[in-house]
């Protein structure tokens, strides 16, 4: 998982070319003194997920992980404005993208079906009957009808 001159490598099989990334620099709010009004230090890193070279299963997992960072047009937007310099914000945005892609590249573990043991089922039924008796004891006492 390193950055090369030709893009970002996620795993031996998965890499993103530099041409698939689009960076825009905008002015950030927050610390920076007078510089904040002059220099565009915040970074908006855009990655076109729908048109990328990633495998389809990785794209599907990434779209689920991305949440609201993924627009309806299929473009993943990562915004970084926590640092005062453009280069550090750029590195932070790329690191966030790398981390998202690394998590999406991991195939989910297969869930093995399990059944509760007989003892667990009996314990559950016992606790249900105890709770039912407790609640039944809270009900209003009815007066027996006089004949």
CORVENDA-V959800 format. One record per residue. N is the residue number from 1. PSI is psi in degrees with one decimal (* if undefined). BURIAL is b if it has 9 or more other ideal C-beta (glycine too) atoms within 8 Angstrom, else e. Layout:
((N & PSI & BURIAL) (N & PSI & BURIAL))
This chain:
((1 & 79.9 & e) (2 & 164.4 & e) (3 & 128.6 & e) (4 & 173.7 & e) (5 & -19.2 & e) (6 & 7.2 & e) (7 & -152.2 & b) (8 & 125.5 & b) (9 & 126.9 & b) (10 & -47.1 & b) (11 & 174.4 & e) (12 & -28.7 & e) (13 & -19.1 & e) (14 & 127.3 & b) (15 & 152.1 & b) (16 & 129.5 & b) (17 & 150.2 & e) (18 & -31.8 & e) (19 & -18.2 & e) (20 & -9.4 & b) (21 & 141.5 & b) (22 & 121.6 & e) (23 & 135.4 & b) (24 & 137.9 & e) (25 & 127.1 & b) (26 & 164.6 & e) (27 & 135.4 & b) (28 & 152.3 & b) (29 & 172.1 & e) (30 & -157.6 & e) (31 & 151.8 & e) (32 & -5.9 & b) (33 & -144.0 & e) (34 & -24.0 & e) (35 & -30.0 & b) (36 & -27.2 & b) (37 & -8.8 & e) (38 & -36.8 & e) (39 & 133.5 & e) (40 & 95.2 & e) (41 & -24.1 & b) (42 & 146.9 & b) (43 & 132.9 & b) (44 & 107.5 & b) (45 & 121.9 & b) (46 & 135.0 & b) (47 & 118.7 & b) (48 & 98.3 & b) (49 & -42.0 & b) (50 & -32.4 & e) (51 & 14.5 & e) (52 & 171.2 & b) (53 & 10.7 & e) (54 & 151.5 & b) (55 & 151.2 & e) (56 & -39.9 & e) (57 & -33.0 & e) (58 & -39.5 & b) (59 & -43.2 & b) (60 & -44.8 & e) (61 & -37.6 & b) (62 & -39.0 & b) (63 & -32.5 & b) (64 & -38.8 & e) (65 & -33.4 & b) (66 & -32.9 & b) (67 & -129.7 & e) (68 & -3.7 & e) (69 & -16.3 & e) (70 & 119.4 & b) (71 & 170.9 & e) (72 & -21.0 & e) (73 & 1.5 & e) (74 & 14.8 & b) (75 & 125.9 & b) (76 & 125.9 & b) (77 & 120.9 & b) (78 & 122.5 & b) (79 & 130.8 & b) (80 & 120.9 & b) (81 & 23.0 & b) (82 & -18.4 & e) (83 & 164.8 & b) (84 & -16.7 & e) (85 & 149.9 & e) (86 & -41.0 & b) (87 & -39.0 & e) (88 & -38.1 & b) (89 & -37.9 & b) (90 & -43.7 & b) (91 & -39.1 & e) (92 & -41.2 & b) (93 & -42.8 & b) (94 & -35.9 & b) (95 & -40.1 & e) (96 & -41.7 & b) (97 & -43.4 & b) (98 & -43.3 & b) (99 & -42.5 & e) (100 & -44.9 & b) (101 & -36.7 & b) (102 & -42.9 & b) (103 & -36.1 & b) (104 & -26.6 & b) (105 & -22.3 & b) (106 & 121.9 & e) (107 & 142.0 & e) (108 & 149.8 & e) (109 & 141.6 & e) (110 & 134.1 & e) (111 & 128.8 & e) (112 & 128.5 & e) (113 & 137.7 & e) (114 & 158.0 & e) (115 & 144.7 & e) (116 & 144.8 & e) (117 & 166.6 & e) (118 & -42.1 & e) (119 & -39.8 & e) (120 & -40.7 & e) (121 & -43.1 & b) (122 & -40.7 & e) (123 & -41.3 & e) (124 & -43.4 & b) (125 & -38.0 & e) (126 & -44.0 & e) (127 & -33.0 & e) (128 & -41.0 & e) (129 & -35.7 & e) (130 & -45.5 & e) (131 & -40.4 & e) (132 & -42.0 & e) (133 & -40.2 & e) (134 & -45.1 & e) (135 & -36.3 & e) (136 & -32.4 & e) (137 & -16.6 & e) (138 & -11.7 & e) (139 & 160.7 & e) (140 & 139.0 & e) (141 & 126.8 & e) (142 & 139.0 & e) (143 & 132.9 & e) (144 & 139.4 & e) (145 & 135.6 & e) (146 & 137.5 & e) (147 & * & e))
